Amino acid sequence: MAAIDYQERIPNNVDLNTDRRLQRALEHWQPKFLNWWQDLGPEGFMGHDVYLRTAVSVDAKGWAHFGHVKMPEYRWGIFLADRDMDRTVGFGDEFGKPVWQEVPGEHRAVLRNLITTQGDTEPASVEQQRMLGQTCPSLYDLRNLFQVNVEEGRHLWAMVYLLHAYFGRDGREEAEELLMRHSGDVDNPRILSTFNEPIDDWLSFFMFTYFTDRDGKFQLKCLAESSFDPLARTCQFMLTEEAHHMFVGETGIGRIIKRALEVMKETGSDDPEVIRKAGAIDLHLLQRYVNFWFSSCLDLFGSEKSSNAASYFASGVKGRPDEARFEDHICRDSNFDLEVPDEKGKPISESIPMRNAMNEVVRQAYIKDCMVGLTRWNRLIKKAGFDFEITLPSQRFRRSIGPWANMSMDPAGKQISAEEYERRKTEFLPSEADRAYVKSLMKPVMEPGKVASWIAPPDRGINNQSIEYEYVRVH
């Protein structure tokens, strides 16, 4: 178990003090990060004590320490999972050879780009969510938001360490750029479009942490298989933190559904207008938000047929999630049956080389994982006696890349005319009126134990504390 020294200016378990040049470079970057945090981190709460967890070790069984801390004083640092001295390349053409402790020259540009893109998503989500604290539904939720935020900040540190430690001047320049791009900035936006979407209400936040952070989980799982061992070990530890973000999303949406069901029972109606009059979020509106956020995330995996994905796999740079569960780790001679449109837009099957289908393999694993929460939510609805099922839209719906890009599809995956799509768009996706209604509910509730009327209380508190605990000291 690798202990973390919090006496260091930059807490770490990578023996940073043995590399003075790297330590100086990161200490030079640190004040810029703190300035970014003050300027674009959670607005209005920098001086408040927040009940946060901090990594004590990278041991998965007991790594967290809980306590009140002001966010700018949070100890961000560099933590890698313990090294397995016997680890070998788990897939591709180099299968079975020793993993790389340094960056091979021929893979330098690809690895730098992958690390930079992953690193860019971390501060982006903090920027997207920076105003949410002002409208929190409870202190419990406020604390969870801030826990997500500080962990995204730490994930930025994780990628910046790799850029500084292994990519020389190019890496240092990329690390600087990570603080120069900003979510939604017209001139200098974040790299991936989903991370430029505004998140200005808590329903969007819960959808983001459920769907978009789940994409993050699968990207990290792929990178955790990388033959570049420091990247793999970095991502293994990041995955322990990512689980909390998805928990926040799944339970947040579950509590919104629970409250809607209570109102439906109280009023004896499932009419969306009746539910809204009672101040809850109706299930039809929730479905449109699911359609929006799930479809936004599908493109993050890349095109269904990808020569880049094939070369990442062949070279050992980026694998499949949980590579050990597959029998064939080389995939040189196998094929994948891919659904593509014919000339009339009807789905047909096309067999492509398995290596070229790696993005699709990961996307399918993601879709299956997304269903876990939906199954739980639908069980709640059924148990309450209502005939409504939340569904994931077809992966053909609202795509911008791949064979289904820019085709007019309804959420069931049926092709419709562009005119019909425009006419029915508010059936499929949140309308301006939907967003305005959700925004109208966003009134802050900051009294310990109290919860906004549009969401049910959590089932339990954090770290065995009660729901009434003062998770953020706001007074």
C-alpha positions in Angstrom: 0.0 0.0 0.0 1.5 3.3 -1.1 1.1 6.0 1.6 0.7 9.6 0.7 2.8 12.3 2.4 0.6 15.4 3.1 3.6 17.3 4.5 4.7 17.8 0.9 3.8 21.0 -0.9 2.3 18.7 -3.6 1.0 15.5 -1.9 2.1 12.5 -3.9 3.1 8.9 -3.8 5.6 9.1 -6.8 8.7 10.3 -4.8 8.4 13.7 -6.4 11.2 15.1 -4.1 13.7 12.8 -5.8 13.2 14.7 -9.1 13.9 18.3 -8.4 13.4 19.5 -11.9 9.9 17.9 -12.2 9.0 19.1 -8.7 10.0 22.7 -9.6 7.9 22.6 -12.8 4.8 21.3 -11.0 5.3 23.9 -8.2 5.4 26.5 -10.9 2.1 25.2 -12.3 0.4 24.9 -8.9 -0.3 28.6 -8.3 -1.8 28.9 -11.8 -4.1 26.0 -10.9 -5.1 27.7 -7.6 -5.8 30.9 -9.5 -8.0 29.0 -12.0 -9.8 27.3 -9.1 -10.5 30.7 -7.4 -11.7 32.3 -10.7 -13.6 29.4 -12.3 -14.3 26.9 -9.5 -17.5 26.8 -7.4 -18.8 30.4 -7.2 -19.5 31.9 -3.8 -18.3 29.0 -1.5 -14.5 29.4 -1.4 -14.5 30.4 2.3 -16.9 27.8 3.5 -16.0 24.6 5.4 -17.1 21.6 3.4 -17.2 17.9 4.6 -14.8 16.4 2.0 -13.0 13.1 1.7 -9.3 13.1 0.9 -7.2 10.2 -0.3 -5.0 8.7 2.5 -3.6 5.9 0.4 -4.3 4.3 -2.9 -5.6 1.1 -1.3 -9.1 0.6 -2.5 -10.4 -0.7 0.8 -9.8 2.3 3.0 -8.3 5.3 1.2 -10.6 8.1 2.4 -10.3 10.5 5.3 -13.3 12.8 5.9 -13.3 16.2 7.5 -14.3 19.8 7.1 -12.0 21.8 4.8 -12.1 25.0 2.8 -12.0 24.0 -0.9 -9.0 26.2 -1.9 -7.1 24.4 1.0 -8.0 21.0 -0.3 -4.8 18.9 -0.8 -4.8 18.1 -4.5 -2.0 15.8 -5.4 -0.5 13.0 -7.6 -1.5 9.5 -6.7 -0.8 6.3 -8.8 -2.0 2.8 -8.0 0.8 0.5 -6.8 3.1 -0.8 -9.5 2.8 -4.5 -10.5 6.4 -5.5 -11.3 5.2 -8.5 -13.3 2.6 -6.6 -15.5 2.9 -7.3 -19.2 1.1 -5.8 -22.3 -2.4 -7.1 -22.2 -3.5 -6.7 -25.8 -2.5 -5.9 -29.4 0.7 -6.7 -31.3 2.9 -6.4 -28.3 0.8 -8.8 -26.2 2.8 -10.5 -23.4 5.9 -8.2 -23.6 6.8 -6.0 -20.6 4.8 -2.8 -20.2 6.5 0.6 -20.8 7.7 2.7 -18.0 8.8 5.5 -20.4 7.0 6.7 -23.5 8.1 4.9 -26.7 9.0 7.6 -29.3 6.7 6.2 -32.0 3.7 6.5 -29.6 4.6 9.9 -28.1 2.2 12.1 -30.0 -0.8 9.7 -29.7 -0.3 9.3 -25.9 0.1 13.0 -25.4 -3.1 13.7 -27.3 -5.0 11.1 -25.3 -3.8 12.4 -22.0 -4.5 16.0 -23.0 -8.0 15.2 -24.1 -8.7 13.3 -20.9 -7.1 16.2 -18.9 -9.2 18.8 -20.7 -12.5 17.2 -19.6 -11.7 17.5 -15.8 -11.5 21.3 -15.4 -14.2 21.6 -18.0 -16.8 20.0 -15.8 -15.8 22.2 -12.8 -16.4 25.2 -15.0 -19.7 23.9 -16.3 -21.0 23.4 -12.7 -19.5 26.5 -11.1 -22.8 28.3 -10.4 -24.8 25.2 -9.2 -24.0 25.8 -5.5 -26.2 28.9 -5.6 -29.3 26.7 -6.2 -28.6 23.5 -4.2 -31.6 21.4 -3.1 -29.9 20.5 0.2 -26.6 20.7 2.1 -26.1 17.0 1.4 -26.3 17.7 -2.4 -24.1 20.8 -2.1 -21.4 18.8 -0.4 -21.7 16.1 -3.1 -21.3 18.7 -5.8 -18.2 20.0 -4.2 -16.7 16.5 -3.7 -17.2 15.9 -7.4 -15.6 19.3 -8.2 -12.5 18.8 -6.1 -12.0 15.3 -7.5 -12.2 16.6 -11.0 -9.5 19.1 -9.9 -7.4 16.2 -8.7 -8.0 14.3 -12.0 -6.6 17.3 -13.8 -3.5 17.1 -11.5 -3.2 13.4 -12.5 -3.0 14.2 -16.2 -0.8 17.3 -15.7 1.7 15.1 -13.8 2.0 12.7 -16.7 2.4 15.6 -19.2 5.2 17.2 -17.1 6.9 13.9 -16.2 7.0 12.2 -19.5 6.5 14.7 -22.4 9.1 17.4 -21.8 8.5 20.9 -23.1 5.5 19.7 -25.2 3.9 18.3 -22.1 4.5 21.5 -20.1 2.9 23.5 -22.9 -0.1 21.2 -23.0 -0.5 21.5 -19.2 -0.6 25.3 -19.5 -3.2 25.1 -22.2 -5.5 23.0 -19.9 -6.0 26.2 -17.8 -6.4 28.5 -20.9 -9.3 26.7 -22.6 -12.7 27.3 -20.8 -16.0 25.6 -21.1 -18.3 27.4 -23.5 -15.7 30.0 -24.4 -16.4 31.2 -27.9 -12.7 31.7 -28.8 -11.1 29.0 -26.7 -13.6 26.2 -25.9 -13.0 22.8 -24.4 -11.9 20.1 -26.8 -15.1 17.9 -26.6 -18.4 19.5 -27.4 -20.3 17.9 -24.5 -18.0 19.7 -22.1 -19.1 23.1 -23.5 -22.8 22.4 -22.7 -24.0 24.7 -19.9 -25.1 22.9 -16.7 -27.2 25.4 -15.0 -29.8 23.3 -13.2 -29.5 20.3 -10.9 -31.4 17.9 -13.2 -28.7 18.5 -15.8 -26.1 18.0 -13.1 -27.5 14.6 -12.1 -27.8 13.7 -15.8 -24.2 14.8 -16.4 -22.8 12.8 -13.5 -24.9 9.7 -14.5 -24.2 9.7 -18.3 -21.1 11.8 -18.9 -19.1 10.7 -15.9 -20.0 7.1 -16.9 -18.4 7.9 -20.3 -15.4 9.1 -18.3 -15.4 5.8 -16.4 -15.2 3.8 -19.7 -12.5 6.1 -21.1 -10.5 5.6 -17.9 -11.1 1.8 -18.0 -9.6 1.8 -21.5 -6.6 3.8 -20.5 -6.2 1.7 -17.3 -5.3 -1.1 -19.7 -2.6 0.9 -21.5 0.8 -0.5 -21.9 2.2 2.9 -20.8 2.2 1.8 -17.1 2.2 5.2 -15.4 -1.0 6.1 -17.3 -2.6 2.8 -16.5 -1.8 3.2 -12.8 -3.0 6.8 -12.7 -6.3 5.8 -14.3 -6.8 2.8 -11.9 -6.8 5.2 -9.0 -9.0 7.8 -10.7 -11.6 5.1 -11.2 -12.0 4.7 -7.4 -13.1 8.4 -7.4 -15.2 8.3 -10.5 -17.6 5.8 -8.9 -18.8 8.5 -6.5 -19.7 10.8 -9.3 -22.0 8.2 -10.9 -23.5 7.4 -7.5 -24.4 11.1 -7.2 -26.1 11.0 -10.6 -28.0 7.7 -10.1 -29.3 8.5 -6.7 -30.1 12.1 -7.6 -32.3 11.1 -10.5 -33.8 8.3 -8.4 -34.8 10.9 -5.7 -36.4 13.1 -8.4 -38.4 10.1 -9.6 -39.3 9.2 -6.0 -40.7 12.7 -5.4 -42.6 12.7 -8.7 -44.2 9.4 -7.7 -45.2 10.8 -4.3 -46.9 13.8 -6.0 -48.6 11.4 -8.5 -50.0 9.4 -5.6 -51.1 12.5 -3.7 -52.8 14.1 -6.7 -54.1 10.8 -8.2 -52.8 12.0 -11.5 -49.9 11.4 -13.9 -50.7 14.4 -16.0 -47.4 16.4 -16.4 -49.2 19.7 -15.8 -50.7 18.5 -12.5 -47.2 17.3 -11.4 -45.6 20.6 -12.3 -48.3 22.6 -10.5 -47.4 20.6 -7.4 -43.7 21.7 -7.9 -42.2 18.3 -9.0 -40.5 17.2 -12.2 -42.8 15.0 -14.3 -41.5 11.7 -15.8 -42.1 12.8 -19.4 -39.8 15.8 -18.9 -37.2 13.5 -17.2 -37.3 11.2 -20.2 -36.5 14.1 -22.6 -33.5 15.0 -20.4 -32.3 11.4 -20.6 -32.7 11.5 -24.4 -30.6 14.7 -24.5 -27.7 13.7 -22.2 -27.4 10.0 -23.3 -27.3 11.0 -27.0 -24.8 13.8 -26.2 -22.5 11.2 -24.7 -22.6 8.6 -27.5 -20.3 10.6 -29.8 -17.7 10.9 -27.1 -16.7 7.3 -28.0 -15.8 8.2 -31.5 -16.9 6.8 -34.8 -18.2 3.2 -35.1 -15.5 2.4 -37.7 -12.2 3.9 -36.7 -8.6 3.4 -38.0 -7.4 5.4 -34.9 -9.1 2.9 -32.5 -7.5 0.0 -34.5 -4.0 1.5 -34.2 -4.4 2.3 -30.5 -5.3 -1.3 -29.9 -2.7 -2.8 -32.1 0.1 -0.7 -30.6 -1.1 -1.3 -27.0 -1.8 2.4 -26.3 -5.5 2.0 -25.3 -7.4 -1.2 -24.7 -10.9 -2.3 -24.1 -12.5 -1.9 -20.6 -11.7 -5.0 -18.4 -9.5 -6.5 -21.1 -9.0 -9.7 -19.0 -12.6 -10.8 -19.6 -12.0 -11.2 -23.4 -10.6 -14.4 -24.8 -8.9 -13.0 -27.8 -6.4 -10.2 -26.8 -4.9 -9.8 -30.3 -8.0 -9.5 -32.5 -6.0 -9.7 -35.7 -8.3 -12.1 -37.5 -11.8 -11.6 -35.9 -14.7 -9.5 -37.1 -17.5 -7.4 -35.6 -21.0 -7.2 -37.0 -21.8 -3.5 -37.1 -25.3 -1.9 -37.7 -25.0 0.7 -40.5 -27.6 2.4 -42.7 -28.3 1.3 -46.3 -28.8 3.9 -49.0 -32.4 4.3 -47.8 -31.4 4.7 -44.2 -32.6 1.2 -43.1 -30.3 -0.6 -40.7 -28.3 -3.5 -42.2 -25.4 -5.5 -40.8 -21.8 -5.0 -42.0 -18.9 -7.1 -40.9 -15.7 -5.1 -40.1 -12.4 -6.0 -38.6 -12.6 -6.2 -34.8 -9.8 -3.8 -34.3 -11.6 -1.1 -36.3 -14.7 -1.6 -34.1 -13.1 -1.0 -30.7 -15.0 2.3 -30.2 -18.2 0.5 -30.8 -17.2 -2.3 -28.4 -16.7 0.3 -25.7 -19.9 2.1 -26.6 -21.9 -1.1 -26.3 -20.4 -1.7 -22.8 -21.3 1.8 -21.8 -24.9 1.4 -23.0 -25.3 -1.8 -21.0 -23.9 0.0 -18.0 -26.3 2.9 -18.4 -29.2 0.4 -18.2 -28.3 -0.5 -14.6 -29.7 2.8 -13.2 -32.7 2.7 -15.6 -33.7 -0.7 -14.3 -33.6 0.6 -10.7 -35.6 3.7 -11.6 -38.2 1.7 -13.5 -38.6 -0.7 -10.6 -39.5 2.3 -8.4 -42.1 3.5 -10.9 -43.6 0.0 -11.3 -43.6 -0.6 -7.5 -45.6 2.7 -7.1 -48.2 1.3 -9.5 -47.6 3.5 -12.5 -47.4 2.4 -16.1 -44.3 4.4 -17.3 -40.9 3.2 -18.3 -37.8 5.4 -18.8 -35.9 4.2 -21.8 -32.6 5.0 -23.5 -33.0 6.4 -27.0 -31.6 4.4 -29.9 -27.9 5.0 -30.5 -28.9 6.2 -34.0 -30.7 9.2 -32.5 -29.0 12.6 -32.6 -25.6 11.4 -33.8 -23.0 13.8 -35.1 -20.3 11.3 -36.1 -20.3 7.8 -37.5 -22.6 6.1 -40.1 -25.7 7.5 -38.4 -24.4 11.1 -38.3 -26.9 13.9 -39.2 -29.7 11.5 -40.0 -33.2 12.5 -38.8 -34.1 9.7 -36.4 -36.8 9.5 -33.7 -35.7 8.2 -30.2 -36.8 4.7 -31.3 -34.2 4.8 -34.1 -36.8 5.1 -36.9 -35.9 7.4 -39.7 -38.2 10.4 -40.2 -38.1 13.4 -42.4 -36.1 16.5 -41.4 -39.4 18.4 -41.3 -41.0 15.9 -39.0 -38.0 15.9 -36.7 -38.1 19.6 -36.4 -41.9 19.5 -35.8 -41.6 16.9 -33.1 -38.3 18.0 -31.5 -40.0 19.1 -28.3 -41.4 15.6 -27.9 -37.9 14.1 -28.0 -35.7 16.7 -26.3 -36.1 19.4 -23.5 -37.9 22.4 -24.9 -37.2 26.0 -23.8 -40.4 25.7 -21.6 -39.1 22.5 -20.0 -35.7 24.2 -19.2 -37.5 27.3 -17.9 -39.7 25.2 -15.6 -36.7 23.2 -14.2 -34.9 26.5 -13.7 -37.9 28.0 -11.8 -37.5 25.2 -9.3 -33.9 26.0 -8.6 -34.2 27.7 -5.2 -31.5 27.1 -2.7 -32.2 25.1 0.4 -29.3 25.5 2.9 -30.8 24.5 6.3 -29.4 21.3 7.7 -31.8 18.4 7.1 -34.1 20.3 4.8 -34.6 19.4 1.1 -36.1 21.2 -1.9 -39.7 20.2 -2.8 -38.8 18.8 -6.2 -36.5 16.0 -4.9 -36.9 13.4 -2.2 -34.4 13.3 0.7 -31.5 10.9 0.4 -31.8 7.4 2.0 -28.7 7.9 4.1 -26.1 10.5 4.9 -22.4 10.5 4.1 -19.8 8.5 6.0 -22.4 7.3 8.6 -23.4 10.9 9.4 -27.1 11.8 9.6 -29.0 13.5 6.8 -29.3 16.5 9.2 -25.5 16.9 9.5 -24.1 20.2 8.5 -22.2 19.0 5.4 -21.4 22.6 4.4 -21.1 25.3 7.1 -22.9 28.1 5.3 -23.6 30.4 8.3 
